[in-house]
Amino acid sequence: MTTKATQSNEPVGRFLGWLGLRQSRGAPSEGGHAPPFDLVRQARYELAASITSFLVDNDLDVSPANLLLAHSAFSGRNPRLARQVIAQAQSAAGINQNWLDELGEQDIGLPDRADLDRLMTRLETNLESFHANTKEARTVTSDYGTELEQHVIDLEQLQKTGRIVSNLADLAKVMLDRTRKAEDDMRKSEDEAKALRRSLERAKRDAEVDYLTGLPNRRAFENLLDRHHKEARAVCEPLSVAFCDIDEFKKVNDIHGHDAGDRVIKAIADTLARISNDHCHVARHGGEEFVMLFRGLTPSQAAEKLDDAREALADRRLINRKTDEPFGQITFSGGVADVFGYGDTRAALKAADAALYEAKAGGRNRIEIADPA
């Protein structure tokens, strides 16, 4: 296990400041810990200050699009975007409005999770109502048809009722045929409603599974994090999160191609999945990045478990099966954070991503632990 890096160059430090990742120097309360309310308020203040500093320092417009991008990067909602901002700031071109506009076209426009959930809820409600109504209507028409059929039989048995009764019997037969047809149509509608419900459930599952690795995706992980955060807080259990990123993955794609890169992503997904269980969850966050949740483990324990997986992967020598060419050593870096060491889960994810950034800057193929102090 490696220790946390303590030094960084001035540009990196400045942009870590934008991201609100510099160590706070505020006075702690009695016992050495700031009250939870103060932590939340301080996090909000630092987020607002980081966004303002970013826009002003780079002479950017204070527009809704820029504010949305800055908030996504600095609030922890989009760690990948945050690293893109840092990398661009350190490049010769630097950050300007044209670059930010191009970035916005890539990162803005994703469906809102809350809107998707509300849509699915409405669909489920409508399906349940439709299913109940068609079932009730089919029952009513079936009962009516049975009773009408009996009346037809009774009428036909009366031989001396004359022409009027005969006409009534013919009319009843027509009505009986119509009710039977209506019953069949409603049964078909009910079957279609059941099929639609199954399709909706399958779509919901697909929406939470990464197609390449079969792991839960970012949306599913956020749901898991929210649930375990509430449960762990209620029973005072430790809860840790971690970000993992494949080292120098671009070289794999450049040398061996994107298909080979996908196989490397699957291999690392399998490696991380082996240490997962009911209290340890792994998900693909996007690209070559994974995120993990450790229930009941402190950051040190979680880092140790993750480091074992890192060493197991580093000892392997993967080969491109299509070309028989070796990939060389494939490694990943990771950052771990204590969820309850921060004001909320998003701040903890942001801290874990910052620790991952330090692991990359410190030489890669290592795990760093974020310090909430």
N, C-alpha and C positions, 0 to 999 in steps of 0.2 A: 504494500500500500504506500503510495506516495503522499507527501505532505503538500499542503496548499501553498501555491505560489504567493509571494509577498511583494513582488515588484512588477511594475509594468511601465512601458514607455509613456511619454506625455500625451500623444494622441489617443492611445487606448484609454488612459485615465480620464481624459476629457470626455470621451464618448460614453464611458461607463458612468460618468457623472450625468450625462444626458439621460441615460437609461435609469437613473436613480439607484445605481448599484454601489456607490461609495458608502463607506461605513459612516453611520450616523454618529455625531459627536454630542448629541443631546444628553442632558443629565438624566440618569436612570432614577426610578423611584426607589423607595426603601426596599432592600432585598436585592437590588441590582437589576430589576426588570421594570420596563415601562408598563403602565397600565394598558390593557387591551385597547381602550378607547383612544389613548394617546398614540398607540401604534397605528391604528386605522387613520386617524387624522393626519399623522405625520406622513403616512404613505400617500394620502391624497395630495398633501401639499407638495411632496417631492415629485409626484406624477405631473401635477400642473406646472411646476417649475421646470421639469425636464422638457416638457412639450414646448413651453415658451422659449427656453434657451435654445432648443434645436431650431425652431423657426427663425428666431432673431439672428442667431450666430451665422446661419447659412443664407440670410437675406431671402427667405421664402415667404410667399403670400400666406396671410392668415385666412385661409379659405376652408370651407367645409371638407373638401377632399384632403387637403394637407393635414387638417386637424384629425381626420379619421385615420389616416396612415400613421401619424405620429402617435396617436392613442393606441393603435393596434400594436405598434412596436414597443412603446415604453410601458404599457400597462401589463405586458406579459401575455397578451392574447395571441400574439404571433411571434414566437422566439426567432423563427427563421427570418422574418422581416427585420427584426432587431439586428441580427448578425449581418444581413445585407447592408443595412445602414452603416454599421461600423466599418465593414469592408470597403464600402464606397468612400467613406470619409477618409480612410487611410490611403486611398488610391490617389494617383496624380490628378485625376479629373475632379475629385471632390464631389460634394453634393450641390446640385443646382435644381432649378425648377423643372427643366426638361427631363432630367433623370428621374425625378420624383413622379412626374406625370406618367412616364413609361412604366414605372414600378406600380403606380396606382392601377393601370390597365390590367396588370397581372394579378393583383391582390384584392381588388375591390370587385364586388359582384357575386360573391359567394352567397348562397341562400342562408337566411337567418334561421338559426336553430329553433328559436321560439316560434317563428312563423310556421316552420315545418311541423313542429309538434302540435300547434293549434290546428293546422290543416288535417293532420292525421286523426286528431281527436274528433273533429267535426265529421270526417268520413266514417269513423267508427260509430259515432252516435247516429248518423243517418242510416247506416247499415242495420244497426240494431232496431231502429224504429221501423224500417222497411220490412225487415224479417218478421217482426212481431205482427205488423199489420197484415202482411200477406198470409201468415199462418192463421190468424184469426179469421180473415176473409175466406180462406180455403175451408176452414172448419164449418163456417156458417153455410157456405154454398153446398158443402157435402151433406150437412144435416138437412138442408132444404131439399136437395135433390133426392135424398132417401125418402123423406116424407112425401114428396111429390110423386115419386115412383109408386109408393104404396097406394096413393089416391088413384093413380092411373089404373092400377090392377083392380082396385075396388070398382071403378067405373066400368071397366071392360067386362066385369062379371055380371053387371046388371043388363040383362037381355031386353027388358021391356021399358027402358027409359026413353026411347025414341031418338029422333034425330038430334035434338039439342044436347043430350048427354053424349052422343057420339062425337059431336063437334068439340064439346068440352074435353073429351078424352084426347082428340087429335091435338088440340091446343096445349093440353098438359104434356103430351109427348114432345112437342116442339120446345116447350119451356124446359123440360127435363134435359133434352139434348144441349140446350144453351148453357144450362147450369153445369153440366158435366164438362163442357168445353171450357167454361170459365174456371172450373176447378183445375183442369189440366194446365191452363195458362198460368194460373197462380202457382201451381207446383213448379212449373218451369222457372218462374220468376224467383221463387224461393231458392231453387238450386243455383240460379245465377247469382243471387245475393251471397250464398255460401261460398261460391267460387271466388267472388270478388273479395270477400273477407279473407280467404286463404291467400289471395294475391297480395292483399294489403299487408298481412302479417309477414309474408315473404319479403315484400319490399322494405318493410321496417327492419327486418334482420339484415338484408343486403345493405341498407343504408348505414349500418353500424359495423360492417366487416370490410377489412381491406382486401381488395380483390387479388392482390399479388401474393401476400403472405398468409392470408386466412386469419390474421390476428384482428382483434378489435381495432377500429379506427379512432381518430381523434375525438369524434363526437361520442362514441361509446365510452371512451376513457373519461371524458368529462362527466358523464352520468355516473360512472363508477366512483370517481373522485368525490363528487358531491355526496353520494350515499355513504361511502366509508368515512368521510369527514364527519358527518353527523353522528354515525354510530360510534366511531372511535372517541369523539369528544364526549359522548354521553357516558361511556364506560372508562374514560381516562386511559385509553390505550395510545401508545406512540404511533405515529403515522409519518411515513417518509415518502418523498417523490424523487424521481431521478430522470434525467435526460441522457440518452446515449446517441452518439453520432459516429458513423463509420469514418475512419481516418483516411484522408486522401482518396476519397471515393471517385473523384473526377478522373484520376489517373486510370482507375480500373475501366471506366467507360471509354476513355480516350484510347487505351491500348487494346482492350478486348472487345469493346462494343457494348451497347446498352443491354442486349440480351444476357450477356455474361454478367453485367452489373446487376441485373434483376436476380440472377442466381446467387450472387454474393449477398444481396439483401435477404433472400430467403434463408441462406445459411445462417446469417446472424440472427434472423427472426427465430429460427429453430433453436439456436444456442440460448437465447434469452427465454424462450418458451419453456425450456427444460427446468428452469428455476422457478417457474410460476406455479401457483396453486390457488386455493380459495382465498388466501390472504396476500398473495403476491401476483399482481396483474401486469401484463406487458401489452402495449399497443403500438401500432405504427403511427407516428405523429405526422409523417409526411416525408417524401424523398428518402434519404438515407438515415433519418432520425427516428428514434424510438423513445417512448416514455413509459416509466414503470411506477407502480404504486406498491408500497410495502406496508401492510397493516401489521401492527404489533412489533415492529422493528424500529429501533432508534436509527438515526442517520449513520452512525458508525457500523451498526450491524448490517444495515442495508448496503452500505458501501462495501463491506467485506464480502457479502454474498454476490454483489455485482462484480467485484474484483475477481472472484473465483471464475465467473463466467468469462471475464475478459482474458484471464490467463489461459483458460482452456481453448479459447479461440486463437489466441496468439501462438499457441504451440502447434496448431494445425497448419498444414501446408495444402491449401486448396489448389485444385487443378481444373482448368477449363476443359470440360469433357468433350466439347466439340472440336477443339484443336489440340488437346493433350498438352497445352502450354500451361506452366504453373502461374498462378496468380501472384505468387510470392506470399509474404506474410500479410494477412488481413487482420487489422486490429480496430478497436473502437475506443473512444474516450467517453467519460461519463461525469456527470455532476449530480450530487445528492443534496437534498435540503429537508429540514424538519418542517412539516406542514404547520405545526402549532407554534413554530418560532416566528411566525409572521402574521400580519393582520388578517389575511384571508388566503384561500387556496391559490388564487392567481398570483399573489405576491410570492408564495412559496415556489410556484412553477418558474417564476421569473428568476428567483435566487438559484434554483437548480440549473437553469440555463446559463446563468452567469458563471456558476462553478464549472460547467461544461466548457465554457469559453476559456476559462483559466487553465483547464486541463489541456486544451488544444494549444494554448500559448506556451504551456510549460513543457511541451515536447510530445504530446499525444500519447496514446496507449496507456492511459492512467485514469484514475478516479479521484475527483476532488469533492470535498464536503464544504458546503456553504456555511458561513459563520453568521448567524442571525444578529450577533452583536455588532 
